[in-house]
Each structure stands twice: as C-alpha cells, then as structure tokens.
C-alpha cells in the first residue's frame, strides 16, 4: 500500500475565532501552523486566506504572501482554494491560481451547503480547469455529491483536465452527501482506475472516515476547516494536533506517511519551487 498523504486544511472560510480560539488568520499565523502540520506529518496544506479581521478573502496578494512565507519554512505542497466562501464571485475565486501554486482545488458541481448554495455552474468549472491547465497546476477535484465525479469526467473528455485524477471526497456537509462508510465506498468505486483520492469528514465524521481511508488505501484531510474538536466536547489545540493523531494511527496500522516530495510523486505533480 502506498504511503499516506495527509492534507491539513487549517483555516477554511467558515470557522471563526469565537468557535475555535486557536484558528490561524494572519499570513504569519497560517504559515506557522502550516509548518507545524508539516512537522506532524502533513505533505499538503489547504489554504483559505483571511483578512486581518478574519473575513475570508480570495485576494491573490494575500495568497502570495502566505505561499511565500510557507515556502521559506518547508517544502509542503501549498494548495489554495478556488472555492472561497459561498458569496465570492468567480473573478474573486480564481485569483489564487494567478500565483501559480503546484496544486489547487477544483469543485465540480453545485450543492446545498448548510443554509447556502455552493454554486459551481459549468462556466465556473471550465474556467477554473482551463486556467489550471494553462498554468500546469494539478487540480484536486472536490466532490460533495456523486454527480460531481461525472462532471469531472466531462472535463476530461473536453481536454480541460488530464488523468491521473485526484479526488477529495468532502462528506458530511449539511445538504450534501452524508458521511457514511457506504457512501465513501460508493464514491471510491465510481472514480476511474488509476485515480487517487482523499476524504474530508466534516465534524465528528473526520476521524472515522480517516480510519477507513487509511485501511482502504486512500488519503486523508484533517484540520480546523473541517473539524475544530479533538474529541467530543474538547477543542483541538491546533490542526497539527489532528494531523499528528492520523499520522500516529496510520503508522500503527503499518502504513507510513508520505513526505511532500513523495506526495508529489504519488499525485504526479511536478516540484515547481
């Protein structure tokens, strides 16, 4: 079984300091937490930028500052979000691609997202995919519903993305696919042969889905974007603490942890640092 890739989603667009006092917000805080996650075993850091007041932003210059600060500390893969917050426009959401990261997220469909709608019409998908193709950025295909896999395969047919594909199954968002083991197995069985995948379980589903991904040969995303607790009623100290737990469990299981360069090899992305 190949080594486990752990992605640390350390900030997100929804979590606030009131909910999680240890949430990193400034570029310095995000870079420091990314470094701690790297030391704990993460090979990818998934980034949502924030303004100084904590408001989500897709400003490319903020992303550039974060990326540069992280890269001065370690060689973890910096993966900015093109999802942003549900109210961001396509023009805002695409900005992180202009800093030429190695990897970025590509959401391939629209879904309910709590009380909101996370809109990804065909125009958005194709525009993001084309920009990533032109810049040599590896897309991580974000899947919140089964149909999003089919949308990704249509992008392949149009020549906008190329195999091998890498999927991230985001499970347990209210209004989207539930976080059950049966649903995870179903999603994994629906992706093309040769693809890689990870799972991000929301809230209390983070750890159970991570355990199954480790056993199934998939990869894992953890962090404050998805879950702010270490266990029921106990806030996590950091995203690095959540990374460390998954890394420890995986090693006990007999599956070693991928370094950033090993993750680049597994995901077929080029080290462009």
QUIWOTA-V599194 format. One record per residue. RES is the residue in one small letter. SS is DSSP state (2 for helix, 1 for strand, 0 for the rest). PSI is psi as a letter, one per 30 degrees, with the letter a starting at -180 (NA if undefined). D_CENTER is the distance of its C-alpha to the mean C-alpha in Angstrom with 1 decimal. Layout:
res->{RES/RES}
ss->{SS/SS}
psi->{PSI/PSI}
d_center->{D_CENTER/D_CENTER}
This chain:
res->{x/x/x/x/x/x/x/x/x/x/x/x/x/x/x/x/x/x/x/x/x/x/x/x/x/x/x/x/x/x/x/x/x/x/x/x/x/x/x/x/x/x/x/x/x/x/x/x/x/x/x/x/x/x/x/x/x/x/x/x/x/x/x/x/x/x/x/x/x/x/x/x/x/x/x/x/x/x/x/x/x/x/x/x/x/x/x/x/x/x/x/x/x/x/x/x/x/x/x/x/x/x/x/x/x/x/x/x/x/x/x/x/x/x/x/x/x/x/x/x/x/x/x/x/x/x/x/x/x/x/x/x/x/x/x/x/x/x/x/x/x/x/x/x/x/x/x/x/x/x/x/x/x/x/x/x/x/x/x/x/x/x/x/x/x/x/x/x/x/x/x/x/x/x/x/x/x/x/x/x/x/x/x/x/x/x/x/x/x/x/x/x/x/x/x/x/x/x/x/x/x/x/x/x/x/x/x/x/x/x/x/x/x/x/x/x/x/x/x/x/x/x/x/x/x/x/x/x/x/x/x/x/x/x/x/x/x/x/x/x/x/x/x/x/x/x/x/x/x/x/x/x/x/x/x/x/x/x/x/x/x/x/x/x/x/x/x/x/x/x/x/x/x}
ss->{0/0/0/1/0/1/1/1/1/0/0/0/0/0/0/0/0/0/0/0/0/0/0/0/0/0/2/2/2/2/2/2/2/2/2/2/2/2/2/2/0/0/0/1/1/1/1/0/1/1/0/0/0/0/0/1/1/0/0/2/2/2/2/2/2/2/2/2/2/2/2/2/2/0/0/0/1/1/1/1/0/0/0/0/0/0/0/0/0/2/2/2/2/0/2/2/2/2/2/0/0/0/1/1/1/1/1/0/0/0/1/1/1/0/0/1/1/1/0/0/0/2/2/2/2/2/2/2/2/2/2/2/2/2/2/0/0/1/1/1/1/1/1/0/0/0/2/2/2/2/2/2/2/2/2/2/2/0/0/0/0/0/0/0/0/1/1/1/1/1/1/0/0/0/0/0/0/0/0/0/2/2/2/2/2/2/2/2/2/2/0/0/0/0/0/1/1/1/1/1/1/0/0/0/2/2/2/2/2/2/2/2/2/2/2/2/0/0/1/1/1/1/0/0/0/0/0/0/1/1/1/0/0/1/1/0/0/0/2/2/2/2/2/2/2/2/2/2/2/2/2/2/2/0/0/0/1/0/0/2/2/2/2/2/2/2/2/0/0/0/0/0/0}
psi->{k/l/l/k/k/k/k/j/j/f/e/a/f/e/k/l/f/e/e/j/f/g/k/k/e/l/e/e/e/e/e/e/e/e/e/e/e/e/e/f/f/k/f/k/k/k/k/k/l/l/l/f/g/f/k/k/k/g/k/e/e/e/e/e/e/e/e/e/e/e/f/f/e/l/g/k/k/j/j/l/k/g/e/b/l/f/f/k/l/e/e/e/e/f/e/f/f/f/g/h/l/e/l/l/k/j/k/h/l/k/l/k/i/b/g/l/k/j/k/i/l/e/e/e/e/e/e/e/e/e/e/e/e/f/f/h/k/k/k/j/j/k/j/f/l/e/f/f/e/e/e/e/e/e/e/e/e/f/g/f/l/k/l/k/l/k/k/j/j/j/k/g/k/k/f/a/k/l/h/l/e/e/e/e/e/e/e/e/f/f/l/l/k/f/l/l/l/l/k/j/k/k/b/f/f/e/e/e/e/e/e/e/e/e/e/f/g/a/l/k/k/l/l/f/e/f/k/g/k/e/l/k/f/j/k/l/f/l/e/e/e/e/e/e/e/e/e/e/e/e/e/e/f/g/j/l/k/k/l/e/e/e/e/e/e/e/f/h/l/k/j/g/NA}
d_center->{21.8/19.4/17.8/14.6/11.4/9.7/6.3/7.3/5.9/9.5/10.8/9.5/12.3/14.3/15.2/18.4/20.5/23.0/20.7/19.3/21.7/19.5/16.7/16.3/17.2/19.1/18.0/20.0/18.5/14.9/16.1/18.0/15.3/13.1/16.3/17.0/13.7/14.7/18.1/16.9/15.3/11.7/11.5/8.1/7.4/4.8/7.9/9.8/13.4/16.3/20.0/22.4/23.2/19.7/19.4/16.1/16.8/15.6/18.5/18.0/20.3/18.3/15.3/17.8/19.2/16.0/15.3/18.9/19.2/16.4/17.9/21.2/20.2/18.4/16.9/13.3/11.1/10.0/7.2/8.2/7.6/10.5/10.3/11.8/14.1/16.1/19.1/18.0/19.9/18.8/20.5/18.5/15.1/15.9/17.0/14.1/14.9/18.4/17.5/16.8/13.6/13.2/9.9/8.3/6.8/9.8/10.6/13.8/15.8/17.1/17.1/18.6/16.4/18.8/21.7/20.0/19.1/15.8/17.7/16.7/20.1/21.0/21.9/18.4/16.8/19.5/19.5/15.9/16.3/19.6/18.5/15.9/18.7/21.2/19.3/18.2/14.4/12.4/10.5/7.5/9.2/7.8/10.7/12.2/15.7/17.6/19.0/15.7/16.2/19.6/18.6/16.4/19.6/21.7/19.8/20.6/24.2/24.4/23.3/20.3/17.8/19.0/18.6/17.4/14.4/11.0/9.6/6.9/9.3/8.8/12.2/14.7/14.2/17.9/19.2/16.8/16.7/17.9/16.4/19.2/19.6/21.7/19.0/16.5/19.4/20.2/16.8/16.9/20.5/19.8/17.7/19.9/21.3/19.8/16.2/13.5/11.0/8.7/8.9/7.7/11.2/12.2/15.0/17.5/15.8/13.1/15.6/17.6/14.8/13.6/17.3/17.7/14.9/16.6/19.9/18.9/17.5/13.9/11.0/9.3/6.5/8.6/9.6/11.5/9.2/9.7/12.9/15.6/18.1/19.0/21.5/23.3/24.9/23.6/21.0/18.8/20.0/16.7/13.1/14.9/17.1/14.5/13.3/17.0/17.9/15.6/16.9/20.4/20.3/19.1/21.8/24.3/23.5/24.3/21.0/20.3/17.2/16.0/16.6/14.6/17.4/17.5/13.8/14.9/17.8/16.1/13.7/16.7/15.5/18.1/18.3/19.3/19.8}
